[in-house]
Amino acid sequence: MELVRIYECLCDVTRLRLLNVLAQGPVCVCHFQEVLGEPQVKISKHLAYLRERGLVESERQGNWVIYELATKPSRELKVNLACLQDCARENRVFKRDLARLKQIEASCAWVRAGEPAKASGQCRGG
């Protein structure tokens, strides 16, 4: 992956927050809305930007779209994502995002089980 392309993706705070959350594992768009407190259209726009540039991947599961970090990241991407994680540990916005994610995971059965979201209502907010 071209280094400039990675840095283009990292120059926006919303995308940095999304990547920081995704470092914890796959996340549904509806959960990003809760974690970041941003509208679905903004979240989807930034996730599409990251997907088009190869930083994240997505999979539709019923009504939900689940995002995760690229399964085969370049060395440059791995290094930069590790740097993001180190820096995010000291930032209150990033720490708040992860705390919100933990709250969602605790109340969402399919996330705990590592299973895809189901239309049975297990995914609150979806």
Secondary structure, 3 states (H helix, E strand, C coil): CCHHHHHHHHCCHHHHHHHHHHCCCCEEHHHHHHHHCCCHHHHHHHHHHHHHCCCEEEEEECCEEEEEECCCCCHHHHHHHHHHHHHHCCCHHHHHHHHHHHHHHHHCHHHHHCCCCCCCCCCCCC
